[in-house]
Amino acid sequence: MRLSLTRDLLFGALPRALNGFTTLGLNIYAARFLKPEEFAIVGFSTTCFIMADGILGSAVDLTVAGRLRDPSLLRPDEPTETEVAGVLLKSLLSVLLMLVPLFAGEWLGRRIFQMPGGRMVFTLVAAATISILLIRSVQLFYQLRFRFKVTGSLDVTLSTLRATSIVTILSIGIRGGMALLAAHAACLASVALMFGARIALQTPARVFSGGRRMMRGLFTAIGPAFASFAVGAIVARFDLFLVSARGNAAEVGYYTAALTLVAIPEVVASYLAPVLLPRIGAYRTAGIFAGFFQKVLMAVVLLIVAVWLVSLGLHEQVFRHLYSAQFLPALRIQQFLLPGALATASLMPLTLNFVMITNPRIFLTADIAVAAALCAIYSAFSLSVESLALTVSALRLVKAGAVHGYALWFARSESITAQPAERSTTPSSAFPPS
């Protein structure tokens, strides 16, 4: 088990972390060439399509993964009807998503960026979202079969394409945020087509037909997860939307610059999740999940505390090295946001998916409470941007502690109430291949 986990972390988590760091690195690199107002377009738009993926993609993928708990039932090169239903459902939701830029794009652009061209910006956001949704389905297909070398190659390919295109655009003198956003969307679409075409060609007509019939049932099943992910994704960046609603384009740029740095722990933690997700069902079936969860949680918490202690002495030097002087107002915002970002990151490797599979209403309740508290405080005190960052960080710390406590209690309770026969017998299919 340990060898298998180490191998999967090497081929699964590291390439995804590379992809995430590529996104952050390219944003920081672009900030050297763009004004805060132009950087706001790139940062805000990137947040939008990542959030849309978190709402639509995560709910569908987690529901699909929950229905395919036994890896031994999966064919190596052929998707199941459930997986096909997930892709078809994402495609339908994507078509509906395109209506947003069609009817409201121009208004949103003038409201957030104080400039025309919003319809094109949010059309590119929608196109990037569709591509990400399909990429996530491809990755889920290989993750469920513990073929992390393929998912790793996908992430490396995407990172290489994006870095090459964006650095080239900036090097030849193109400075617009719209051009960088178009490059992001084109790279995502290319990788989705490159890796998804093979699976599509290997899907028999009978599986496709079965998946189409399962769409309605899958749509009904994703309800709790969809609601939790939707509220969670919106709350996760609700502060940015508040700044966009009340601030100007420069303040949106400053806040986005701060979010780019504090997102690093969240990116690293989130890319451990795909490696651990398939083990939740397998280890629960084997009756060994509680011990595994406790070890992972302890390691994550110790690592998060260590990162925070190190950051106390380095964050200002790192910020001044990465950003130009015109972004210095973002420094204190970043300092206030970091503790909450670390707390959120601690949920992502294992706790998030475990709670979403077992009781997604916990996250829904916690996120609604956080959103309500943030709105009440922000409205009552007319918070500055810095005070808003500090408030958001405090609320995220409270939420993370509560969710971790519930997950640990539930895992232990599930282990205690399991039948002795279940705990003493280890099915061969419960473990991934070593």
MITISE-118948 format. One line per 3 residues: number of its first residue (from 1); their letters; for each residue x, y, z of C-alpha. Coordinates in pm, whole numbers, plus 50000, padded with zeros to 5 digits. Last residue first. Example, Ala and Ser with C-alpha at 12.3 -4.5 7.8 and 13.67 -1.06 7.14 Angstrom:
<dobas>
2) SA) 51367:49894:50714 | 51230:49550:50780
</dobas>
This chain:
<dobas>
434) SPP) 50123:49800:49377 | 49768:49761:49246 | 49507:49963:49434
431) FAS) 49368:49806:49748 | 49010:49708:49820 | 48998:49465:49530
428) SPT) 49180:49196:49728 | 48912:49212:49992 | 49053:49257:50342
425) TSR) 48865:49059:50604 | 48911:49130:50971 | 48739:49469:50968
422) EAP) 48440:49354:50768 | 48399:49044:50981 | 48408:49254:51294
419) QAT) 48111:49457:51162 | 48174:49831:51135 | 48028:50047:51415
416) ISE) 48366:50145:51555 | 48516:50232:51215 | 48219:50445:51114
413) SRA) 48234:50629:51444 | 48605:50698:51401 | 48554:50835:51050
410) FWL) 48255:51043:51164 | 48442:51202:51455 | 48743:51285:51238
407) AYG) 48523:51437:50969 | 48328:51646:51222 | 48640:51788:51383
404) HVA) 48798:51865:51047 | 48483:52050:50943 | 48473:52263:51259
401) GAK) 48841:52355:51249 | 48824:52449:50880 | 48518:52671:50935
398) VLR) 48676:52863:51223 | 48996:52927:51028 | 48795:53034:50724
395) LAS) 48605:53292:50928 | 48928:53445:51060 | 49079:53474:50710
392) VTL) 48770:53639:50567 | 48771:53898:50845 | 49138:53983:50787
389) ALS) 49087:54019:50410 | 48783:54244:50465 | 48986:54461:50699
386) EVS) 49248:54505:50424 | 48989:54595:50158 | 48820:54842:50390
383) LSF) 48514:54727:50579 | 48183:54912:50567 | 48111:54807:50930
380) ASY) 47756:54671:50914 | 47759:54561:50550 | 48090:54376:50565
377) IAC) 48008:54215:50900 | 47665:54094:50788 | 47787:53977:50448
374) LAA) 48079:53787:50605 | 47858:53623:50867 | 47604:53512:50608
371) AVA) 47873:53376:50377 | 48044:53186:50660 | 47713:53035:50781
368) IDA) 47619:52935:50426 | 47961:52775:50386 | 47931:52574:50707
365) TLF) 47581:52448:50626 | 47674:52346:50272 | 47993:52184:50393
362) IRP) 47802:51970:50641 | 47530:51903:50383 | 47783:51702:50181
359) NTI) 47754:51407:50424 | 47951:51093:50332 | 48093:51170:49987
356) MVF) 48140:51544:50043 | 48287:51477:50387 | 48549:51239:50247
353) NLT) 48622:51465:49949 | 48693:51770:50164 | 48880:51586:50440
350) LPM) 49136:51423:50209 | 49387:51656:50043 | 49169:51967:50047
347) LSA) 49082:52049:50405 | 49429:52169:50511 | 49431:52412:50219
344) TAL) 49137:52600:50370 | 49331:52654:50693 | 49635:52768:50494
341) AGP) 49420:53017:50301 | 49275:53149:50627 | 49621:53208:50768
338) LLF) 49740:53374:50440 | 49466:53633:50384 | 49595:53895:50630
335) QQI) 49951:53894:50497 | 49829:53900:50136 | 49616:54208:50197
332) RLA) 49916:54370:50364 | 50125:54322:50048 | 49856:54413:49790
329) PLF) 49923:54787:49824 | 50275:54709:49692 | 50145:54623:49342
326) QAS) 50287:54932:49163 | 50629:54851:49311 | 50670:54542:49094
323) YLH) 50584:54195:49216 | 50792:53880:49268 | 51087:54007:49473
320) RFV) 50878:54244:49681 | 50635:53962:49764 | 50909:53715:49857
317) QEH) 51080:53966:50085 | 50749:54051:50254 | 50646:53685:50302
314) LGL) 50977:53559:50441 | 50981:53593:50818 | 50624:53502:50900
311) SVL) 50611:53259:50606 | 50826:53004:50788 | 50582:52988:51078
308) WVA) 50285:52953:50839 | 50452:52672:50646 | 50528:52482:50966
305) VIL) 50167:52512:51085 | 50040:52379:50750 | 50284:52086:50758
302) LVV) 50179:51984:51108 | 49811:52004:51009 | 49864:51797:50694
299) AML) 50062:51523:50870 | 49803:51491:51147 | 49518:51478:50895
296) VKQ) 49691:51212:50684 | 49758:50992:50985 | 49405:51030:51121
293) FFG) 49251:50953:50780 | 49452:50631:50739 | 49348:50511:51083
290) AFI) 48982:50582:51009 | 48999:50431:50659 | 49097:50077:50758
287) GAT) 48762:49895:50729 | 48842:49734:50393 | 48538:49892:50228
284) RYA) 48631:50227:50385 | 48982:50181:50247 | 48860:50123:49890
281) GIR) 48601:50402:49896 | 48841:50663:50028 | 49138:50530:49833
278) PLL) 49010:50658:49497 | 49015:51017:49635 | 49370:51009:49774
275) VPA) 49556:51059:49446 | 49301:51309:49316 | 49326:51506:49646
272) LYS) 49701:51568:49646 | 49653:51832:49378 | 49421:52029:49604
269) AVV) 49689:52060:49872 | 49948:52212:49640 | 49697:52456:49490
266) EPI) 49560:52557:49829 | 49912:52623:49960 | 49988:52844:49654
263) AVL) 49659:53036:49670 | 49812:53288:49912 | 50032:53416:49631
260) TLA) 49766:53461:49364 | 49514:53592:49618 | 49738:53892:49688
257) ATY) 49763:53975:49317 | 49386:53935:49282 | 49331:54180:49568
254) YGV) 49561:54435:49406 | 49396:54394:49064 | 49047:54423:49210
251) EAA) 49165:54737:49388 | 49287:54876:49054 | 48953:54797:48883
248) NGR) 48756:54995:49141 | 48596:54879:49461 | 48239:54813:49570
245) ASV) 48118:54522:49357 | 48459:54390:49257 | 48578:54396:49619
242) LFL) 48268:54202:49721 | 48327:53957:49435 | 48684:53902:49552
239) DFR) 48563:53839:49908 | 48315:53582:49783 | 48604:53380:49646
236) AVI) 48575:53072:49868 | 48210:53159:49940 | 48120:53110:49574
233) AGV) 48311:52783:49552 | 48158:52653:49876 | 47803:52753:49785
230) AFS) 47831:52579:49448 | 48025:52283:49589 | 47763:52222:49857
227) AFA) 47466:52265:49622 | 47627:52045:49358 | 47713:51775:49613
224) PGI) 47355:51766:49741 | 47202:51767:49388 | 47450:51537:49212
221) ATF) 47212:51241:49237 | 46929:51408:49044 | 47160:51489:48753
218) LGR) 47295:51135:48765 | 46944:50991:48736 | 46863:51220:48444
215) MMR) 47189:51141:48264 | 47156:50763:48295 | 46979:50717:47961
212) RGG) 47257:50905:47780 | 47514:50689:47952 | 47342:50376:47832
209) SFV) 47342:50504:47475 | 47712:50589:47496 | 47788:50248:47644
206) RAP) 47594:50076:47365 | 47771:50286:47099 | 48109:50165:47219
203) TQL) 48352:50421:47369 | 48704:50375:47232 | 48681:50677:47000
200) AIR) 48571:50899:47289 | 48859:50780:47506 | 49110:50863:47233
197) AGF) 48956:51203:47160 | 48976:51316:47523 | 49353:51349:47545
194) MLA) 49419:51578:47247 | 49078:51746:47245 | 49097:51852:47611
191) VSA) 49461:51951:47564 | 49379:52180:47272 | 49079:52338:47448
188) LCA) 49287:52419:47757 | 49562:52576:47546 | 49315:52790:47350
185) AHA) 49140:52916:47667 | 49465:53020:47836 | 49585:53193:47518
182) ALL) 49255:53384:47492 | 49299:53503:47853 | 49647:53626:47774
179) AMG) 49521:53822:47474 | 49237:53978:47676 | 49478:54096:47945
176) GRI) 49649:54310:47685 | 50029:54342:47674 | 50140:54205:47337
173) GIS) 50509:54300:47308 | 50670:53998:47146 | 50785:53868:47484
170) LIT) 50440:53888:47641 | 50285:53667:47375 | 50578:53424:47381
167) VIS) 50564:53391:47760 | 50192:53321:47731 | 50221:53057:47459
164) TAR) 50517:52865:47602 | 50389:52862:47959 | 50043:52751:47853
161) LTS) 50162:52472:47625 | 50416:52337:47873 | 50173:52336:48165
158) LTV) 49907:52158:47958 | 50150:51891:47844 | 50280:51836:48197
155) DLS) 49925:51805:48329 | 49828:51552:48062 | 50148:51352:48116
152) GTV) 50066:51328:48485 | 49714:51211:48415 | 49861:50937:48196
149) KFR) 50119:50833:48456 | 49842:50830:48715 | 49680:50518:48581
146) FRL) 49505:50421:48905 | 49195:50307:48711 | 48976:50562:48890
143) QYF) 49246:50821:48822 | 49245:50745:48447 | 48877:50820:48391
140) LQV) 48889:51105:48646 | 49161:51275:48442 | 48953:51256:48125
137) SRI) 48651:51393:48311 | 48863:51677:48452 | 48981:51766:48101
134) LLI) 48621:51785:47982 | 48527:52028:48259 | 48842:52230:48196
131) SIT) 48755:52270:47827 | 48402:52390:47904 | 48539:52638:48159
128) AAA) 48792:52780:47912 | 48514:52841:47660 | 48298:53010:47928
125) VLT) 48585:53237:48034 | 48656:53322:47670 | 48289:53420:47630
122) FVM) 48326:53618:47954 | 48602:53834:47812 | 48435:53872:47472
119) RGG) 48109:53994:47628 | 48300:54226:47862 | 48451:54425:47579
116) PMQ) 48388:54774:47720 | 48568:54911:48031 | 48501:54972:48400
113) FIR) 48649:54630:48484 | 48375:54496:48713 | 48056:54680:48611
110) RGL) 48156:54749:48250 | 48258:54388:48194 | 47953:54251:48373
107) WEG) 47719:54458:48154 | 47891:54337:47837 | 47877:53974:47941
104) AFL) 47511:53965:48051 | 47312:53812:47763 | 47562:53616:47554
101) PVL) 47824:53601:47827 | 47582:53412:48054 | 47414:53200:47785
98) MLL) 47737:53002:47736 | 47679:52837:48074 | 47365:52665:47943
95) VSL) 47574:52493:47676 | 47825:52397:47944 | 47551:52236:48154
92) LSK) 47466:52010:47862 | 47830:51917:47806 | 47879:51846:48177
89) LLV) 47578:51611:48171 | 47717:51431:47867 | 48055:51384:48037
86) GAV) 47895:51253:48358 | 47665:51018:48165 | 47972:50876:47991
83) ETE) 48132:50809:48329 | 47819:50633:48454 | 47795:50426:48136
80) TPE) 48145:50299:48204 | 48449:50414:48012 | 48656:50165:47810
77) DPR) 49033:50129:47820 | 49105:49953:48151 | 48757:49814:48219
74) LLS) 48628:49905:48564 | 48474:49648:48800 | 48803:49583:48985
71) PDR) 48820:49951:49089 | 48523:49907:49327 | 48381:50245:49436
68) LRG) 48229:50344:49104 | 47914:50525:49221 | 48111:50758:49450
65) AVT) 48350:50841:49166 | 48059:50950:48946 | 47918:51166:49227
62) LDV) 48260:51320:49287 | 48304:51391:48918 | 47964:51559:48878
59) ASG) 47997:51782:49185 | 48361:51864:49112 | 48296:51962:48752
56) LIG) 48000:52195:48799 | 48094:52401:49105 | 48472:52369:49116
53) DAM) 48494:52402:48738 | 48289:52721:48761 | 48526:52846:49033
50) IFC) 48830:52776:48814 | 48653:52954:48528 | 48578:53260:48740
47) TTS) 48912:53281:48922 | 49094:53284:48589 | 48864:53566:48474
44) FGV) 48937:53771:48787 | 49312:53727:48757 | 49339:53795:48384
41) IAF) 49100:54092:48376 | 49239:54237:48702 | 49587:54228:48551
38) EEP) 49473:54489:48302 | 49359:54725:48581 | 49671:54651:48789
35) KLF) 49890:54749:48491 | 50045:54461:48301 | 50403:54358:48224
32) RAA) 50536:54245:48564 | 50188:54118:48654 | 50218:53870:48365
29) YIN) 50503:53691:48543 | 50298:53666:48862 | 50003:53525:48669
26) LGL) 50233:53289:48478 | 50383:53163:48803 | 50044:53101:48959
23) TTF) 49916:52906:48660 | 50245:52717:48626 | 50231:52641:48997
20) GNL) 49897:52470:48941 | 50026:52268:48648 | 50336:52165:48841
17) ARP) 50112:52064:49132 | 49918:51850:48887 | 50246:51694:48769
14) LAG) 50349:51628:49132 | 50017:51480:49246 | 49967:51198:48998
11) FLL) 50303:51050:48894 | 50491:51092:49221 | 50186:51073:49448
8) DRT) 50078:50757:49268 | 50417:50598:49323 | 50422:50685:49691
5) LSL) 50068:50551:49736 | 50156:50225:49563 | 50470:50178:49767
2) RM) 50278:50243:50089 | 50000:50000:50000
</dobas>
